[in-house]
Amino acid sequence: MAGAAVAAIVVGTTVSAYGTMKQGQNANMIAKRNAEIMSRNANTAMQNAEFNARLQERDDRRRRSQQQASLQSSGMEIYDGTNLIGFASQEWSDEINAELIRRGGANTAANLRMQAGVTAAEGQAAQSGAMLSAGGSLLTGLGSAGVSYQKMNAEG
């Protein structure tokens, strides 16, 4: 009966260690998948920002063209004096707005890529921790089995 108890300790410890290792592997696999999703989202953020910036540029060009046409149809000179300065200033502001959209997308993408790196590292740490924990469980279980076996032999 004592031999069965020692065998149960060894088997239980092995099963527990295996389960811990699998948990770590699964955590790492999930973290890697999440990191891949974040990387894809970063690319999407860049593409969306570029698309939105181009839409903004198109809308700004149309608005400025309409303003120019309106002023010209009323007989005002638009390429002279204050009107020229106003149009140049508006064009500069429009370019800055489009670049801010692009920068926002780049910042979002950079944050997602950094988070993807952190997530992947967390998964690797979880797997490493699980391996260490499983190793500790094995050593504890084998030590306990060894003590039980010694007691069994001492009692005869």
Buried (B, 14 or more C-beta within 10 A) or exposed (E): EEEEEBEEBBEBBBEBBEEBBEBBBBBBEBBBEBBEEBBEBBEBBBEBBBEBBEEBBEEBEEEBEEBBEEBEEEEEEBEEEEBEEEBEEBEEEBEEEBEEBBEBBBEBBEEBBEBBEEBBEBBBBBBEBBBEBBEEBBEBBBEBBEEBBEEBEEEE
